[in-house]
Amino acid sequence: MLLLVFRLREEQPLVTVVETAHLPIYAIRFPALAVCPFNHINWIRYHAAERKYLPRNATKEMREAFYHLLVAMEHVAFDYLTPIGKLLKRGPLPPVISDIPLYDLSLYMAFRCNEVFVWCEFDTTKYDCCKLFIRERTDMGVCLVFNSLVSEESKVKKIADPSYPWRVRDSGETSGLTFMLRQNASYVRPNSTAPFRFSLLIKQSEEWTQQLYHHFYPNTNADVMITPILTETASEARLIDPEKQ
């Protein structure tokens, strides 16, 4: 069906009418940006997680199984569960470990905004980063997302703020979102193969995720330029029979 649609699109190109090429930038909603860590486990919370998820009289077997589960979850993303599969192939986990909801555990071990960001600026105004970024699930795991409408928290934010999702007043290098990430080696498990780096996803506010992303490396400066493309359908066209369209 997908191939058929692509073929029809190539053979029968749509004819469009551009009403204006000068739409002011503030009329276009700024995209949602997701900052996603390579390593999804913040190991400074390891002992706190043991106290939270394991019984007080946890055995050595339970503690080792819990540790190996967290190691496997360092690489886990929504579309990549291979590390968990490899862990399960070694043998069954103790019931107290296998009963832990993985999403709940991943959310608890995920990075908080105050652990990741040093400072943030949007549309030339400085903000508390935790007021801009919300933890949200994507196919790359739990990320810190700006200007999204996917999570329940972001939907509540839209009700409280009529101007959300936000826009910018102007275009160019000084506009948009600027932030500095904090590099902290203590967040990463010693000998971990998942480094302390980040990816940036650029998506629409209602979009859950996006396959294209950029990498951020320690001790570097990255500039990402976004060119907006706004496509709308005239209300008159929606009333026309699909075959006539």
Accessible surface in RSA format (square Angstrom, percent):
REM  Atomic radii and reference values for relative SASA: ProtOr
REM  Chains: A
REM  Algorithm: Lee & Richards
REM  Probe-radius: 1.40
REM  Slices: 20
REM RES _ NUM      All-atoms   Total-Side   Main-Chain    Non-polar    All polar
REM                ABS   REL    ABS   REL    ABS   REL    ABS   REL    ABS   REL
RES MET A   1   181.47  94.0 135.40  89.6  46.07 109.7 124.21 105.6  57.26  75.9
RES LEU A   2   123.73  68.9 117.28  83.9   6.45  16.2 119.56  84.0   4.17  11.2
RES LEU A   3   134.53  74.9 131.71  94.2   2.82   7.1 131.71  92.5   2.82   7.6
RES LEU A   4    86.70  48.3  84.77  60.6   1.93   4.9  85.23  59.9   1.47   4.0
RES VAL A   5    78.10  51.4  77.33  70.0   0.77   1.9  77.47  67.3   0.63   1.7
RES PHE A   6   104.72  52.4 104.56  64.8   0.16   0.4 104.56  63.4   0.16   0.5
RES ARG A   7   130.15  54.6 127.89  65.2   2.25   5.4  37.46  51.2  92.69  56.2
RES LEU A   8    81.59  45.4  80.39  57.5   1.19   3.0  80.62  56.6   0.97   2.6
RES ARG A   9   169.91  71.3 158.71  80.9  11.20  26.7  46.09  63.0 123.82  75.0
RES GLU A  10   136.27  78.2 106.61  80.7  29.67  70.6  41.88  81.0  94.39  77.1
RES GLU A  11   116.31  66.8  85.83  64.9  30.48  72.6  41.50  80.3  74.81  61.1
RES GLN A  12   118.20  66.1 107.06  78.2  11.14  26.5  37.20  79.2  81.00  61.4
RES PRO A  13    99.74  72.7  82.97  75.6  16.77  61.0  85.97  71.0  13.76  85.5
RES LEU A  14   150.99  84.1 124.01  88.7  26.98  67.8 126.05  88.5  24.94  67.1
RES VAL A  15   145.01  95.4 112.13 101.5  32.88  79.2 115.44 100.3  29.57  80.2
RES THR A  16   107.57  76.5  80.84  82.0  26.74  63.7  59.97  80.6  47.60  72.0
RES VAL A  17   139.89  92.0 110.12  99.7  29.77  71.7 112.99  98.2  26.90  73.0
RES VAL A  18   114.92  75.6  86.45  78.3  28.48  68.6  90.52  78.7  24.40  66.2
RES GLU A  19   169.80  97.5 134.40 101.7  35.40  84.3  54.07 104.6 115.73  94.5
RES THR A  20    69.60  49.5  47.68  48.3  21.92  52.2  44.84  60.2  24.76  37.4
RES ALA A  21    86.74  79.8  48.99  75.6  37.76  85.9  58.57  82.5  28.17  74.6
RES HIS A  22   161.64  88.3 137.61  95.7  24.03  61.5  97.56 100.5  64.08  74.6
RES LEU A  23    78.28  43.6  59.37  42.5  18.91  47.5  60.16  42.3  18.12  48.8
RES PRO A  24    54.10  39.4  43.23  39.4  10.87  39.5  54.10  44.7   0.00   0.0
RES ILE A  25    46.53  26.5  40.21  30.0   6.32  15.2  41.35  29.8   5.18  14.1
RES TYR A  26   132.95  62.1 129.30  73.6   3.64   9.5  89.77  67.5  43.18  53.2
RES ALA A  27    44.14  40.6  21.43  33.1  22.71  51.7  27.98  39.4  16.16  42.8
RES ILE A  28    30.39  17.3  26.80  20.0   3.58   8.6  27.79  20.0   2.60   7.1
RES ARG A  29    82.67  34.7  68.10  34.7  14.57  34.7  21.79  29.8  60.88  36.9
RES PHE A  30    22.39  11.2  19.30  12.0   3.09   8.0  22.28  13.5   0.12   0.3
RES PRO A  31    28.34  20.7  23.57  21.5   4.77  17.3  28.34  23.4   0.00   0.0
RES ALA A  32     0.00   0.0   0.00   0.0   0.00   0.0   0.00   0.0   0.00   0.0
RES LEU A  33     9.39   5.2   9.39   6.7   0.00   0.0   9.39   6.6   0.00   0.0
RES ALA A  34     0.00   0.0   0.00   0.0   0.00   0.0   0.00   0.0   0.00   0.0
RES VAL A  35     0.13   0.1   0.00   0.0   0.12   0.3   0.00   0.0   0.12   0.3
RES CYS A  36     0.26   0.2   0.06   0.1   0.19   0.4   0.06   0.2   0.19   0.2
RES PRO A  37     8.39   6.1   6.74   6.1   1.66   6.0   6.74   5.6   1.66  10.3
RES PHE A  38    59.57  29.8  41.93  26.0  17.64  45.9  50.08  30.4   9.49  27.2
RES ASN A  39     0.88   0.6   0.41   0.4   0.47   1.1   0.41   1.0   0.47   0.5
RES HIS A  40    20.87  11.4  19.45  13.5   1.41   3.6  11.66  12.0   9.20  10.7
RES ILE A  41     1.07   0.6   0.81   0.6   0.25   0.6   0.81   0.6   0.25   0.7
RES ASN A  42     0.00   0.0   0.00   0.0   0.00   0.0   0.00   0.0   0.00   0.0
RES TRP A  43    26.01  10.4  14.87   7.2  11.14  26.2  15.11   8.1  10.90  17.7
RES ILE A  44    92.02  52.4  55.90  41.6  36.11  87.0  64.15  46.2  27.86  75.6
RES ARG A  45    28.52  12.0  28.32  14.4   0.20   0.5  21.36  29.2   7.16   4.3
RES TYR A  46    35.39  16.5  35.24  20.1   0.15   0.4  24.37  18.3  11.02  13.6
RES HIS A  47   118.13  64.6 117.35  81.6   0.78   2.0  81.48  84.0  36.65  42.6
RES ALA A  48    29.10  26.8  24.56  37.9   4.54  10.3  24.97  35.2   4.13  10.9
RES ALA A  49     0.00   0.0   0.00   0.0   0.00   0.0   0.00   0.0   0.00   0.0
RES GLU A  50    19.55  11.2  17.72  13.4   1.83   4.3   2.24   4.3  17.31  14.1
RES ARG A  51   180.06  75.6 150.86  76.9  29.20  69.5  80.04 109.4 100.02  60.6
RES LYS A  52   115.44  56.3  78.85  48.4  36.59  87.1  36.53  32.9  78.91  84.1
RES TYR A  53    31.07  14.5  15.08   8.6  15.99  41.6  19.49  14.6  11.58  14.3
RES LEU A  54    12.71   7.1   1.39   1.0  11.32  28.4   2.76   1.9   9.94  26.8
RES PRO A  55    50.24  36.6  34.55  31.5  15.69  57.0  46.97  38.8   3.27  20.3
RES ARG A  56   246.60 103.5 212.99 108.6  33.61  80.0  91.74 125.4 154.86  93.9
RES ASN A  57   126.46  87.2 104.81 101.3  21.65  52.1  46.95 113.0  79.50  76.8
RES ALA A  58    15.17  13.9   0.00   0.0  15.17  34.5   0.00   0.0  15.17  40.2
RES THR A  59    67.87  48.3  61.13  62.0   6.75  16.1  66.38  89.2   1.49   2.3
RES LYS A  60   158.00  77.1 146.42  89.8  11.57  27.5  91.78  82.6  66.21  70.5
RES GLU A  61   115.79  66.5 109.57  82.9   6.22  14.8  40.89  79.1  74.90  61.2
RES MET A  62    43.89  22.7  43.89  29.0   0.00   0.0  43.89  37.3   0.00   0.0
RES ARG A  63    93.60  39.3  92.67  47.2   0.93   2.2  36.91  50.5  56.68  34.4
RES GLU A  64    84.05  48.3  81.28  61.5   2.78   6.6  31.12  60.2  52.94  43.2
RES ALA A  65    12.42  11.4   6.78  10.5   5.65  12.8  11.85  16.7   0.58   1.5
RES PHE A  66     0.00   0.0   0.00   0.0   0.00   0.0   0.00   0.0   0.00   0.0
RES TYR A  67    70.32  32.8  70.32  40.0   0.00   0.0  48.44  36.4  21.88  27.0
RES HIS A  68    74.72  40.8  72.39  50.3   2.33   5.9  43.41  44.7  31.31  36.4
RES LEU A  69     4.06   2.3   4.06   2.9   0.00   0.0   4.06   2.9   0.00   0.0
RES LEU A  70     0.00   0.0   0.00   0.0   0.00   0.0   0.00   0.0   0.00   0.0
RES VAL A  71    36.83  24.2  36.02  32.6   0.81   2.0  36.02  31.3   0.81   2.2
RES ALA A  72    10.72   9.9   5.16   8.0   5.56  12.6  10.59  14.9   0.13   0.4
RES MET A  73     9.75   5.0   7.90   5.2   1.84   4.4   7.90   6.7   1.84   2.4
RES GLU A  74     0.39   0.2   0.39   0.3   0.00   0.0   0.00   0.0   0.39   0.3
RES HIS A  75    70.34  38.4  58.16  40.4  12.18  31.2  34.17  35.2  36.17  42.1
RES VAL A  76    27.01  17.8  23.22  21.0   3.78   9.1  23.22  20.2   3.78  10.3
RES ALA A  77    14.08  12.9  12.83  19.8   1.25   2.8  14.08  19.8   0.00   0.0
RES PHE A  78   124.36  62.2 106.78  66.1  17.58  45.8 113.12  68.6  11.23  32.2
RES ASP A  79   104.27  73.0  67.50  67.2  36.76  86.9  39.48  92.9  64.79  64.6
RES TYR A  80   102.48  47.8 100.40  57.1   2.08   5.4  69.64  52.3  32.85  40.5
RES LEU A  81   103.13  57.4  94.51  67.6   8.61  21.7  95.31  66.9   7.81  21.0
RES THR A  82    62.55  44.5  52.43  53.2  10.12  24.1  37.02  49.7  25.53  38.6
RES PRO A  83    20.47  14.9  14.64  13.3   5.83  21.2  18.12  15.0   2.35  14.6
RES ILE A  84    19.87  11.3  19.87  14.8   0.00   0.0  19.87  14.3   0.00   0.0
RES GLY A  85    29.10  35.9   0.00   N/A  29.10  35.9  27.72  76.1   1.38   3.1
RES LYS A  86   130.73  63.8 125.80  77.2   4.93  11.7  72.94  65.7  57.79  61.6
RES LEU A  87    10.93   6.1   9.29   6.6   1.64   4.1   9.52   6.7   1.41   3.8
RES LEU A  88    93.31  52.0  80.17  57.4  13.13  33.0  80.39  56.5  12.92  34.8
RES LYS A  89   181.04  88.3 144.59  88.7  36.45  86.8  96.54  86.9  84.50  90.0
RES ARG A  90   174.25  73.2 131.94  67.3  42.31 100.7  64.49  88.1 109.76  66.5
RES GLY A  91    26.75  33.0   0.00   N/A  26.75  33.0  23.49  64.5   3.26   7.3
RES PRO A  92   135.65  98.9 107.21  97.7  28.44 103.4 115.94  95.7  19.71 122.5
RES LEU A  93    30.37  16.9  16.62  11.9  13.75  34.6  16.96  11.9  13.40  36.1
RES PRO A  94    16.22  11.8   9.89   9.0   6.33  23.0  15.85  13.1   0.37   2.3
RES PRO A  95    99.91  72.8  98.24  89.6   1.67   6.1  99.91  82.5   0.00   0.0
RES VAL A  96    43.92  28.9  32.90  29.8  11.01  26.5  39.34  34.2   4.58  12.4
RES ILE A  97     2.56   1.5   0.00   0.0   2.56   6.2   0.00   0.0   2.56   7.0
RES SER A  98    68.10  57.5  36.55  48.8  31.55  72.7  32.26  68.7  35.84  50.2
RES ASP A  99   111.29  78.0  84.80  84.4  26.49  62.6  32.26  75.9  79.03  78.8
RES ILE A 100    15.58   8.9   6.12   4.6   9.46  22.8   8.87   6.4   6.72  18.2
RES PRO A 101    84.31  61.4  72.83  66.4  11.48  41.7  84.31  69.6   0.00   0.0
RES LEU A 102    76.05  42.4  69.97  50.1   6.08  15.3  70.16  49.3   5.89  15.8
RES TYR A 103    91.87  42.9  83.94  47.8   7.94  20.7  68.72  51.6  23.15  28.5
RES ASP A 104    63.96  44.8  60.03  59.8   3.93   9.3  14.82  34.9  49.14  49.0
RES LEU A 105     0.00   0.0   0.00   0.0   0.00   0.0   0.00   0.0   0.00   0.0
RES SER A 106    24.40  20.6  23.42  31.3   0.98   2.3  20.61  43.9   3.79   5.3
RES LEU A 107    54.86  30.6  54.79  39.2   0.08   0.2  54.79  38.5   0.08   0.2
RES TYR A 108    49.50  23.1  44.21  25.2   5.29  13.8  33.21  25.0  16.28  20.1
RES MET A 109     0.00   0.0   0.00   0.0   0.00   0.0   0.00   0.0   0.00   0.0
RES ALA A 110     4.16   3.8   4.10   6.3   0.07   0.1   4.16   5.9   0.00   0.0
RES PHE A 111     6.38   3.2   2.99   1.9   3.39   8.8   2.99   1.8   3.39   9.7
RES ARG A 112    66.26  27.8  65.53  33.4   0.73   1.7  29.36  40.1  36.90  22.4
RES CYS A 113    14.22  10.8  11.78  13.1   2.44   5.7   1.14   2.9  13.09  14.1
RES ASN A 114   101.37  69.9  84.78  81.9  16.59  40.0  31.32  75.4  70.05  67.7
RES GLU A 115    23.50  13.5  21.68  16.4   1.82   4.3  13.24  25.6  10.26   8.4
RES VAL A 116     0.04   0.0   0.04   0.0   0.00   0.0   0.04   0.0   0.00   0.0
RES PHE A 117     7.16   3.6   0.01   0.0   7.15  18.6   0.01   0.0   7.15  20.5
RES VAL A 118    68.81  45.3  43.44  39.3  25.38  61.1  43.44  37.7  25.38  68.8
RES TRP A 119    86.13  34.6  82.28  39.8   3.85   9.0  75.29  40.1  10.84  17.6
RES CYS A 120     0.43   0.3   0.00   0.0   0.43   1.0   0.00   0.0   0.43   0.5
RES GLU A 121    47.12  27.1  46.82  35.4   0.30   0.7   2.51   4.8  44.61  36.4
RES PHE A 122     6.63   3.3   6.37   3.9   0.26   0.7   6.41   3.9   0.21   0.6
RES ASP A 123    18.82  13.2  18.71  18.6   0.10   0.2   5.34  12.6  13.47  13.4
RES THR A 124    81.64  58.1  55.68  56.5  25.95  61.8  46.36  62.3  35.27  53.3
RES THR A 125    62.70  44.6  59.51  60.3   3.19   7.6  42.49  57.1  20.20  30.5
RES LYS A 126   143.27  69.9 120.33  73.8  22.94  54.6  75.12  67.6  68.15  72.6
RES TYR A 127    85.84  40.1  67.87  38.6  17.97  46.8  42.26  31.8  43.57  53.7
RES ASP A 128    80.75  56.6  62.61  62.3  18.14  42.9  29.74  70.0  51.01  50.9
RES CYS A 129    11.30   8.5   9.15  10.2   2.15   5.0   5.25  13.3   6.04   6.5
RES CYS A 130    57.95  43.8  37.54  41.9  20.40  48.0  21.37  54.1  36.58  39.4
RES LYS A 131   140.57  68.6 131.95  81.0   8.61  20.5  81.62  73.5  58.95  62.8
RES LEU A 132     0.83   0.5   0.11   0.1   0.72   1.8   0.11   0.1   0.72   1.9
RES PHE A 133     6.60   3.3   0.00   0.0   6.60  17.2   0.00   0.0   6.60  18.9
RES ILE A 134    11.13   6.3   9.04   6.7   2.10   5.1  11.13   8.0   0.00   0.0
RES ARG A 135    77.90  32.7  61.30  31.3  16.60  39.5  12.19  16.7  65.71  39.8
RES GLU A 136     5.78   3.3   2.71   2.0   3.07   7.3   5.42  10.5   0.36   0.3
RES ARG A 137   110.79  46.5 107.10  54.6   3.69   8.8  20.24  27.7  90.55  54.9
RES THR A 138     0.27   0.2   0.00   0.0   0.27   0.6   0.00   0.0   0.27   0.4
RES ASP A 139    12.11   8.5  11.89  11.8   0.21   0.5   4.04   9.5   8.06   8.0
RES MET A 140    43.36  22.5  42.61  28.2   0.75   1.8  42.50  36.1   0.86   1.1
RES GLY A 141    12.90  15.9   0.00   N/A  12.90  15.9  12.90  35.4   0.00   0.0
RES VAL A 142    12.29   8.1   7.53   6.8   4.76  11.5   7.53   6.5   4.76  12.9
RES CYS A 143     1.49   1.1   0.00   0.0   1.49   3.5   1.49   3.8   0.00   0.0
RES LEU A 144     6.28   3.5   6.27   4.5   0.01   0.0   6.27   4.4   0.01   0.0
RES VAL A 145     1.41   0.9   0.00   0.0   1.40   3.4   0.00   0.0   1.40   3.8
RES PHE A 146     0.20   0.1   0.20   0.1   0.00   0.0   0.20   0.1   0.00   0.0
RES ASN A 147     0.30   0.2   0.00   0.0   0.30   0.7   0.00   0.0   0.30   0.3
RES SER A 148     2.99   2.5   2.17   2.9   0.82   1.9   2.17   4.6   0.82   1.1
RES LEU A 149    20.94  11.7  13.45   9.6   7.49  18.8  13.45   9.4   7.49  20.1
RES VAL A 150    39.79  26.2  26.06  23.6  13.73  33.1  29.53  25.7  10.26  27.8
RES SER A 151    22.74  19.2  14.51  19.4   8.23  18.9  22.74  48.4   0.00   0.0
RES GLU A 152   127.53  73.2 123.63  93.5   3.90   9.3  66.92 129.4  60.61  49.5
RES GLU A 153   109.81  63.0 100.71  76.2   9.10  21.7  41.87  81.0  67.93  55.5
RES SER A 154     0.34   0.3   0.34   0.5   0.00   0.0   0.34   0.7   0.00   0.0
RES LYS A 155    94.57  46.1  92.11  56.5   2.46   5.9  52.25  47.0  42.32  45.1
RES VAL A 156    94.88  62.4  94.73  85.8   0.15   0.4  94.73  82.3   0.15   0.4
RES LYS A 157    41.42  20.2  36.99  22.7   4.43  10.5  39.08  35.2   2.34   2.5
RES LYS A 158    85.48  41.7  81.37  49.9   4.11   9.8  56.77  51.1  28.71  30.6
RES ILE A 159   148.45  84.5 121.31  90.4  27.14  65.4 128.42  92.5  20.04  54.4
RES ALA A 160    85.85  78.9  48.51  74.9  37.34  85.0  58.77  82.8  27.08  71.7
RES ASP A 161    39.53  27.7  38.24  38.1   1.29   3.0  17.38  40.9  22.15  22.1
RES PRO A 162   125.64  91.6  96.04  87.5  29.61 107.6 103.95  85.8  21.69 134.8
RES SER A 163    66.41  56.1  54.83  73.2  11.59  26.7  52.31 111.4  14.11  19.8
RES TYR A 164     3.23   1.5   1.45   0.8   1.78   4.6   0.61   0.5   2.62   3.2
RES PRO A 165     2.62   1.9   2.57   2.3   0.05   0.2   2.57   2.1   0.05   0.3
RES TRP A 166    38.86  15.6  38.43  18.6   0.42   1.0  33.84  18.0   5.01   8.1
RES ARG A 167   101.90  42.8  85.10  43.4  16.81  40.0  24.49  33.5  77.42  46.9
RES VAL A 168     8.76   5.8   7.91   7.2   0.85   2.0   8.76   7.6   0.00   0.0
RES ARG A 169   155.46  65.3 140.30  71.5  15.16  36.1  72.11  98.6  83.35  50.5
RES ASP A 170    91.86  64.3  91.86  91.4   0.00   0.0  24.22  57.0  67.64  67.5
RES SER A 171    73.02  61.7  58.36  77.9  14.66  33.8  28.45  60.6  44.57  62.4
RES GLY A 172    54.17  66.8   0.00   N/A  54.17  66.8  37.94 104.1  16.23  36.4
RES GLU A 173   180.68 103.7 142.86 108.1  37.82  90.0  66.28 128.2 114.40  93.4
RES THR A 174   112.80  80.2  97.40  98.7  15.40  36.7  79.61 106.9  33.19  50.2
RES SER A 175    22.41  18.9  11.08  14.8  11.33  26.1   3.45   7.3  18.97  26.6
RES GLY A 176     8.63  10.6   0.00   N/A   8.63  10.6   6.34  17.4   2.29   5.1
RES LEU A 177    28.14  15.7   0.83   0.6  27.31  68.6   0.83   0.6  27.31  73.5
RES THR A 178    62.57  44.5  59.46  60.3   3.11   7.4  43.48  58.4  19.09  28.9
RES PHE A 179    39.32  19.7  16.27  10.1  23.05  60.0  16.27   9.9  23.05  66.0
RES MET A 180    94.94  49.2  90.96  60.2   3.99   9.5  75.20  63.9  19.74  26.2
RES LEU A 181    44.29  24.7  23.73  17.0  20.56  51.7  23.73  16.7  20.56  55.3
RES ARG A 182    82.60  34.7  80.03  40.8   2.57   6.1  27.80  38.0  54.80  33.2
RES GLN A 183   105.11  58.8  76.03  55.6  29.08  69.2  28.57  60.8  76.55  58.1
RES ASN A 184    48.30  33.3  44.19  42.7   4.12   9.9   6.78  16.3  41.52  40.1
RES ALA A 185    86.45  79.5  68.61 105.9  17.84  40.6  73.50 103.5  12.95  34.3
RES SER A 186    68.72  58.1  46.61  62.2  22.12  50.9  50.96 108.5  17.77  24.9
RES TYR A 187    11.06   5.2  11.05   6.3   0.01   0.0   2.58   1.9   8.48  10.4
RES VAL A 188    27.41  18.0  19.68  17.8   7.72  18.6  19.69  17.1   7.72  20.9
RES ARG A 189    35.56  14.9  33.02  16.8   2.54   6.1   5.00   6.8  30.55  18.5
RES PRO A 190   107.97  78.7  93.28  85.0  14.69  53.4 104.57  86.3   3.40  21.2
RES ASN A 191   146.27 100.9 108.93 105.3  37.34  89.9  36.74  88.4 109.53 105.9
RES SER A 192    24.81  21.0   0.01   0.0  24.80  57.1   0.01   0.0  24.80  34.7
RES THR A 193   111.67  79.4  84.58  85.7  27.09  64.6  81.90 110.0  29.77  45.0
RES ALA A 194     3.60   3.3   1.50   2.3   2.10   4.8   3.60   5.1   0.00   0.0
RES PRO A 195    49.93  36.4  42.39  38.6   7.53  27.4  49.79  41.1   0.14   0.9
RES PHE A 196    23.71  11.9  15.01   9.3   8.70  22.6  15.55   9.4   8.16  23.3
RES ARG A 197    86.43  36.3  84.14  42.9   2.29   5.5   2.56   3.5  83.87  50.8
RES PHE A 198     6.46   3.2   6.46   4.0   0.00   0.0   6.46   3.9   0.00   0.0
RES SER A 199     1.07   0.9   1.07   1.4   0.00   0.0   0.00   0.0   1.07   1.5
RES LEU A 200     7.90   4.4   7.90   5.6   0.00   0.0   7.90   5.5   0.00   0.0
RES LEU A 201     0.00   0.0   0.00   0.0   0.00   0.0   0.00   0.0   0.00   0.0
RES ILE A 202    36.93  21.0  29.03  21.6   7.90  19.0  29.03  20.9   7.90  21.4
RES LYS A 203     5.70   2.8   0.00   0.0   5.70  13.6   5.70   5.1   0.00   0.0
RES GLN A 204   126.91  71.0 124.91  91.3   2.00   4.8  36.24  77.1  90.67  68.8
RES SER A 205     2.14   1.8   0.00   0.0   2.14   4.9   0.00   0.0   2.14   3.0
RES GLU A 206   108.02  62.0  84.97  64.3  23.05  54.9  58.27 112.7  49.76  40.6
RES GLU A 207    59.39  34.1  51.59  39.0   7.80  18.6  28.96  56.0  30.43  24.8
RES TRP A 208    90.48  36.3  85.69  41.5   4.78  11.2  76.23  40.6  14.24  23.1
RES THR A 209    21.99  15.6  15.25  15.5   6.74  16.1  15.25  20.5   6.74  10.2
RES GLN A 210    53.31  29.8  48.20  35.2   5.11  12.2   7.05  15.0  46.25  35.1
RES GLN A 211   124.99  69.9 113.73  83.1  11.26  26.8  59.06 125.7  65.93  50.0
RES LEU A 212   143.05  79.7 138.72  99.2   4.34  10.9 140.25  98.5   2.80   7.5
RES TYR A 213   102.32  47.8  74.66  42.5  27.66  72.0  29.25  22.0  73.07  90.1
RES HIS A 214    81.61  44.6  76.85  53.4   4.76  12.2  48.15  49.6  33.46  38.9
RES HIS A 215    79.15  43.3  59.12  41.1  20.03  51.2  36.18  37.3  42.97  50.0
RES PHE A 216    27.63  13.8  24.18  15.0   3.45   9.0  25.71  15.6   1.92   5.5
RES TYR A 217    99.87  46.6  90.82  51.7   9.05  23.5  64.55  48.5  35.32  43.5
RES PRO A 218    48.85  35.6  29.32  26.7  19.52  71.0  39.12  32.3   9.73  60.5
RES ASN A 219   144.53  99.7  95.61  92.4  48.92 117.8  43.34 104.3 101.19  97.8
RES THR A 220    91.84  65.3  53.36  54.1  38.48  91.7  57.78  77.6  34.05  51.5
RES ASN A 221   132.59  91.4  97.66  94.4  34.93  84.1  38.64  93.0  93.95  90.8
RES ALA A 222    53.47  49.2  22.52  34.7  30.95  70.4  27.63  38.9  25.84  68.4
RES ASP A 223   133.02  93.2  97.51  97.1  35.51  84.0  38.58  90.8  94.44  94.2
RES VAL A 224    49.53  32.6  18.70  16.9  30.83  74.3  21.99  19.1  27.55  74.7
RES MET A 225   173.41  89.8 140.04  92.7  33.37  79.5 105.28  89.5  68.13  90.3
RES ILE A 226    60.88  34.6  36.54  27.2  24.34  58.7  39.53  28.5  21.35  57.9
RES THR A 227   101.77  72.4  80.18  81.3  21.59  51.5  64.46  86.6  37.31  56.4
RES PRO A 228    59.71  43.5  36.92  33.7  22.79  82.8  43.81  36.2  15.89  98.8
RES ILE A 229   157.14  89.4 122.07  90.9  35.07  84.5 126.10  90.8  31.03  84.2
RES LEU A 230    92.96  51.8  59.94  42.9  33.02  83.0  60.54  42.5  32.42  87.3
RES THR A 231   119.45  85.0  90.46  91.7  28.99  69.1  73.76  99.1  45.69  69.1
RES GLU A 232   145.44  83.5 109.81  83.1  35.63  84.8  40.19  77.7 105.25  85.9
RES THR A 233    74.92  53.3  64.37  65.3  10.55  25.1  33.75  45.3  41.17  62.2
RES ALA A 234    62.32  57.3  43.81  67.6  18.51  42.1  55.30  77.9   7.02  18.6
RES SER A 235    68.72  58.1  61.39  81.9   7.33  16.9  38.22  81.4  30.50  42.7
RES GLU A 236   120.16  69.0 116.80  88.4   3.36   8.0  65.58 126.8  54.58  44.6
RES ALA A 237    30.78  28.3  29.33  45.3   1.45   3.3  30.27  42.6   0.51   1.3
RES ARG A 238   153.72  64.5 125.14  63.8  28.58  68.1  58.15  79.5  95.56  57.9
RES LEU A 239   158.73  88.4 125.59  89.8  33.14  83.3 129.58  91.0  29.15  78.4
RES ILE A 240    77.76  44.3  69.42  51.7   8.34  20.1  74.56  53.7   3.21   8.7
RES ASP A 241    72.25  50.6  62.01  61.7  10.25  24.2  24.98  58.8  47.28  47.1
RES PRO A 242   109.66  79.9  94.83  86.4  14.83  53.9  96.52  79.7  13.15  81.7
RES GLU A 243   168.02  96.5 132.67 100.4  35.35  84.2  55.61 107.6 112.41  91.8
RES LYS A 244   171.72  83.8 136.11  83.5  35.62  84.8  86.80  78.1  84.92  90.5
RES GLN A 245   118.78  66.4  66.04  48.3  52.74 125.6  37.53  79.9  81.25  61.6
END  Absolute sums over single chains surface
CHAIN  1 A    16299.3      13322.9       2976.4       9608.5       6690.8
END  Absolute sums over all chains
TOTAL         16299.3      13322.9       2976.4       9608.5       6690.8
